[in-house]
Structures are given as structure tokens and as C-alpha cells.
Amino acid sequence: MAFCAKMLGSGYEKVSIKTLAVALLEVMEDLFELFESEAIKVILYHGNRPKFADIIERALKQYAIILQRRRAAYRAKGYVKYTWEVPADRFYKEDTNRVCPKIENHALMPYIQENRVSSPEQKFTAFLEENKEYIDWWYKNGDSGKQHYAISYTNVDGNKALFYVDFVIRMKNGQVFLFDTKSEDSDKNAPCKHNALIDYIHNEENADKHLKGGVIIQTKNGENWKYCPMKIENTTDISSWDSFHPDEYKA
């Protein structure tokens, strides 16, 4: 087991150590009819050990390629387009979430909030409730899973990924906003996510959905929430961005 652990290094989970050990013993049994104790002696014999190490290293290299292909195929499944709707119900982990009885306008009631919710999300939630007379409903999106609103984007490293907008908001006049709450310059991928969302909003397939949105940031004085209807290069200077005023979208 120590030999197998050394061969795998820190790049694999502990369960892989046993997997490799079992595989070696099965090979020794199938090819040479050597069973456990005898097989271990042969594998760890000082003259044989380097040869087994070489075989294992080559096998791990091949496995890494296979694993990379599997992960790419799995990620590709996530980019399949689908029609999103607010889920009829949603399940939460009791130990990491709590009920917020003061929230009255969330699409699913009661409103369940993560215990470790970010400060921008918490402040924006309060802002939405303060303006609920202009809002039909709002929905706090999840962070993973097909039941949540996901947008495909390419990150700063050039890799394709998904991000889940924080809030879906339907105003009284039917306007729908997709907002991702941030602090100024807090996420290096924020411009990539915002620009992908702008492309998504302006896609002709979404022309009849009345969509607006993007990355939204609270001003330093706390008086306004600002978003940009166009593509951006950074989230450092938001002075020219539009302010989100819910009362402009009343029925």
C-alpha cells in the first residue's frame, strides 16, 4: 500500500491507493497465477520494483488522457441549451441554509438563504424587498444543476465554463432582469461573465423574453445599484453604468 501511495502521489484521492493495489494483485493472479502474498513479494522485490514503477507511470499517463477526455465530454453536456423556468420546488441542505421569514416576494416560499451568503447578495436581497411593490417576483438562483439559470462563457484562462446568475427578477411591467451581484474588481472573470450574459440577452432567440441585466454592483455610498447594458472591460470604474431603479418598471 505504501508503494502504491508513493506511485500515485498527491494527485489522487486515498481510495485510489486501494484501487491500484487491487489491480496489481489481479494482474499478477491472471497472468502468473501468483496470489496475494507471493504477488506482493514479486512486485516489491528490489529487481522488479523499478519495472513495475515504470509500468504504473505509463498507465497513469494514459489514464490522465482518458480522464481529461471524460471531463471534457461531461462539461460539454452542460452547454446543451434548455428552457429555464422557476422550479416548482427546491431542496436545501439543512445544515448550510436557514429560513428567512422576513422575505415575502421570493418566487418560492418560504425563502431559504445560505448561512454563508455573500455581502453583496445579502444587501441586494434587502434592496429587492424594499422595492417589492414594483416587483412581480424575484428568484435567488442556485450555483449548480440544470434546475438553475446557467450561462455559458469563456473565462480569462480561455476555458469554457458555466456561471449561474445570482438573481432572476420579473418586474410588474413584465421586464425580466438577470443580475450577478459583485463588488468592484472582486472577480477576475466578472467581465467575461457579464459580456457572455450581454450576448445571451441580445441573442435573437431571446428577443421576445424582455431580458436585461449583467453584473450589478452597489455604489460605494450605498445609494444605487449599477449595471452596464453594454460589454465591459473591468468592474473597477462603474461611474458610467446605468442605475437599477425598480420604480421605473411598475405596471
C-alpha positions as CSV (number, residue, x, y, z in Angstrom):
1,M,0.0,0.0,0.0
2,A,2.9,2.3,0.7
3,F,4.4,1.6,-2.7
4,C,1.0,2.3,-4.4
5,A,0.6,5.5,-2.4
6,K,4.1,6.6,-3.5
7,M,3.3,5.9,-7.1
8,L,0.1,7.9,-7.1
9,G,1.5,10.9,-5.2
10,S,-0.9,13.7,-4.1
11,G,-2.8,13.9,-7.3
12,Y,-5.3,11.2,-6.5
13,E,-7.8,10.5,-3.7
14,K,-6.9,8.0,-1.0
15,V,-9.4,5.5,-2.3
16,S,-7.2,5.2,-5.5
17,I,-4.4,3.6,-3.5
18,K,-6.5,0.6,-2.8
19,T,-7.8,0.6,-6.3
20,L,-4.2,0.4,-7.7
21,A,-3.2,-2.3,-5.2
22,V,-6.2,-4.5,-6.1
23,A,-5.5,-4.0,-9.8
24,L,-1.9,-5.1,-9.4
25,L,-2.8,-8.2,-7.5
26,E,-5.5,-9.1,-10.0
27,V,-3.0,-8.8,-12.9
28,M,-0.4,-11.0,-11.0
29,E,-3.1,-13.6,-10.4
30,D,-4.4,-13.6,-14.0
31,L,-1.1,-13.5,-15.8
32,F,1.2,-15.5,-13.5
33,E,-1.2,-17.3,-11.1
34,L,0.5,-15.6,-8.2
35,F,-1.7,-14.9,-5.2
36,E,-1.6,-12.1,-2.7
37,S,1.5,-12.7,-0.5
38,E,3.6,-14.2,-3.3
39,A,2.4,-11.5,-5.8
40,I,3.4,-8.7,-3.3
41,K,6.9,-10.3,-2.9
42,V,7.4,-10.3,-6.6
43,I,6.2,-6.7,-7.1
44,L,8.3,-5.3,-4.2
45,Y,11.5,-7.4,-5.0
46,H,14.3,-4.8,-5.5
47,G,15.0,-6.1,-9.0
48,N,11.3,-6.0,-10.1
49,R,10.1,-2.9,-8.3
50,P,11.5,-0.3,-10.8
51,K,10.0,-2.2,-13.7
52,F,6.5,-2.2,-12.0
53,A,7.0,1.5,-11.2
54,D,7.7,2.2,-14.9
55,I,4.6,0.3,-16.0
56,I,2.4,2.1,-13.4
57,E,3.8,5.5,-14.5
58,R,2.9,4.8,-18.2
59,A,-0.5,3.6,-17.2
60,L,-1.2,6.7,-15.1
61,K,-0.2,8.9,-18.0
62,Q,-2.6,7.1,-20.3
63,Y,-5.3,7.3,-17.7
64,A,-4.8,11.0,-17.3
65,I,-5.5,11.5,-21.0
66,I,-8.7,9.3,-20.7
67,L,-9.8,11.3,-17.6
68,Q,-9.3,14.6,-19.4
69,R,-11.5,13.4,-22.3
70,R,-14.2,12.2,-19.9
71,R,-14.2,15.6,-18.1
72,A,-14.4,17.5,-21.4
73,A,-17.3,15.3,-22.5
74,Y,-19.0,15.9,-19.2
75,R,-18.6,19.6,-19.4
76,A,-19.9,19.6,-22.9
77,K,-23.2,18.2,-21.7
78,G,-23.6,21.3,-19.5
79,Y,-23.7,23.6,-22.5
80,V,-26.8,22.0,-24.1
81,K,-29.5,24.7,-24.3
82,Y,-32.6,24.2,-22.4
83,T,-35.6,26.3,-21.5
84,W,-35.4,27.5,-17.9
85,E,-38.4,28.0,-15.6
86,V,-38.6,28.7,-11.9
87,P,-38.6,25.2,-10.3
88,A,-41.9,24.0,-8.7
89,D,-39.9,23.1,-5.6
90,R,-36.3,23.1,-4.4
91,F,-34.3,21.1,-1.8
92,Y,-31.8,22.7,0.5
93,K,-29.2,21.3,3.0
94,E,-30.5,22.0,6.5
95,D,-27.0,22.4,8.0
96,T,-25.9,25.1,5.5
97,N,-29.1,27.1,4.9
98,R,-31.8,28.8,7.0
99,V,-35.3,30.1,6.6
100,C,-35.7,33.9,6.3
101,P,-39.2,34.7,7.4
102,K,-38.9,38.5,6.6
103,I,-38.6,37.8,2.9
104,E,-42.1,37.9,1.2
105,N,-41.6,38.3,-2.5
106,H,-39.3,35.3,-3.4
107,A,-40.7,33.1,-6.2
108,L,-40.5,30.1,-3.8
109,M,-41.7,30.5,-0.3
110,P,-40.5,30.3,2.4
111,Y,-37.3,31.9,1.3
112,I,-34.2,29.8,2.1
113,Q,-30.8,31.5,2.3
114,E,-27.3,30.1,2.7
115,N,-25.7,30.7,6.0
116,R,-22.6,32.0,4.4
117,V,-24.3,34.3,1.9
118,S,-22.0,37.0,0.4
119,S,-22.4,40.6,1.5
120,P,-23.5,41.9,-2.0
121,E,-26.1,39.1,-2.3
122,Q,-27.5,39.9,1.2
123,K,-27.7,43.7,0.5
124,F,-29.3,43.2,-2.9
125,T,-31.9,40.8,-1.4
126,A,-32.8,43.6,1.1
127,F,-33.0,46.1,-1.8
128,L,-35.4,43.9,-3.7
129,E,-37.6,43.5,-0.7
130,E,-37.6,47.3,-0.1
131,N,-38.9,47.7,-3.7
132,K,-41.3,44.7,-3.8
133,E,-44.2,47.0,-4.8
134,Y,-42.6,47.2,-8.3
135,I,-41.5,43.6,-8.5
136,D,-43.8,40.7,-9.5
137,W,-41.3,38.2,-8.1
138,W,-37.6,37.5,-7.7
139,Y,-35.7,34.3,-7.5
140,K,-32.3,33.6,-5.9
141,N,-30.6,31.2,-8.4
142,G,-28.6,28.2,-7.3
143,D,-24.9,27.6,-8.1
144,S,-25.1,24.4,-10.0
145,G,-27.5,21.9,-11.6
146,K,-29.9,22.1,-14.6
147,Q,-32.7,23.4,-12.5
148,H,-30.9,26.7,-12.2
149,Y,-30.3,29.5,-14.7
150,A,-26.9,29.0,-16.3
151,I,-25.0,31.0,-18.9
152,S,-22.1,29.6,-20.9
153,Y,-18.9,31.8,-21.0
154,T,-15.2,31.6,-21.7
155,N,-13.1,32.5,-18.7
156,V,-9.8,34.5,-18.6
157,D,-7.8,31.3,-19.0
158,G,-9.6,30.5,-22.3
159,N,-11.6,27.6,-20.8
160,K,-15.3,27.2,-21.4
161,A,-17.4,27.2,-18.3
162,L,-20.9,27.9,-16.9
163,F,-21.9,30.6,-14.5
164,Y,-25.1,30.9,-12.6
165,V,-26.6,34.4,-12.4
166,D,-27.4,35.3,-8.8
167,F,-30.9,36.8,-9.3
168,V,-33.8,36.4,-11.8
169,I,-36.3,39.3,-11.4
170,R,-39.6,39.8,-13.0
171,M,-40.9,43.4,-12.7
172,K,-44.6,44.4,-12.6
173,N,-44.5,45.5,-16.2
174,G,-43.1,42.2,-17.4
175,Q,-39.5,43.2,-17.8
176,V,-37.1,40.4,-16.7
177,F,-33.6,41.1,-15.2
178,L,-30.7,38.7,-14.9
179,F,-28.3,40.1,-12.3
180,D,-25.0,38.8,-11.0
181,T,-24.0,40.6,-7.8
182,K,-20.4,41.6,-7.3
183,S,-18.2,44.1,-5.5
184,E,-15.9,46.3,-7.5
185,D,-13.0,44.3,-9.0
186,S,-13.8,41.3,-6.8
187,D,-13.9,38.6,-9.6
188,K,-11.3,38.5,-12.4
189,N,-13.9,36.6,-14.5
190,A,-16.7,39.2,-13.9
191,P,-16.2,41.0,-17.3
192,C,-16.2,37.6,-19.1
193,K,-19.4,36.6,-17.4
194,H,-21.0,40.0,-18.0
195,N,-20.1,40.0,-21.7
196,A,-21.4,36.5,-22.2
197,L,-24.6,37.5,-20.5
198,I,-25.0,40.5,-22.8
199,D,-24.5,38.2,-25.8
200,Y,-27.1,35.9,-24.4
201,I,-29.6,38.7,-23.8
202,H,-29.2,40.1,-27.3
203,N,-29.4,36.6,-28.9
204,E,-32.3,36.6,-31.4
205,E,-33.6,33.5,-29.7
206,N,-34.3,35.6,-26.6
207,A,-35.7,38.6,-28.4
208,D,-39.2,38.0,-27.0
209,K,-38.2,37.4,-23.4
210,H,-37.8,41.1,-22.4
211,L,-34.3,40.4,-20.8
212,K,-31.9,43.0,-19.3
213,G,-29.1,42.6,-16.9
214,G,-25.5,41.9,-16.3
215,V,-23.1,42.2,-13.4
216,I,-24.6,44.6,-10.8
217,I,-22.5,46.5,-8.2
218,Q,-23.6,48.7,-5.3
219,T,-22.0,52.2,-5.3
220,K,-19.6,53.0,-2.5
221,N,-22.1,55.4,-1.0
222,G,-24.7,52.6,-0.9
223,E,-27.3,54.7,-2.7
224,N,-27.5,52.9,-6.0
225,W,-27.1,49.5,-7.7
226,K,-25.4,49.9,-11.1
227,Y,-25.2,47.6,-14.2
228,C,-24.0,48.2,-17.7
229,P,-26.2,47.3,-20.7
230,M,-23.2,47.0,-22.9
231,K,-20.0,44.9,-22.8
232,I,-17.3,45.9,-20.2
233,E,-13.5,45.6,-19.8
234,N,-13.5,45.8,-16.0
235,T,-15.6,46.2,-12.9
236,T,-13.4,48.9,-11.4
237,D,-15.0,52.0,-12.9
238,I,-18.8,51.8,-12.8
239,S,-19.5,55.6,-12.9
240,S,-20.9,55.4,-16.4
241,W,-23.1,52.4,-15.7
242,D,-26.9,52.6,-15.5
243,S,-28.6,52.6,-12.1
244,F,-31.3,50.0,-11.4
245,H,-34.4,51.9,-10.3
246,P,-37.3,49.4,-9.8
247,D,-39.9,52.2,-9.8
248,E,-39.3,52.7,-13.5
249,Y,-40.8,49.3,-14.2
250,K,-44.1,49.4,-12.4
251,A,-47.2,48.1,-14.2
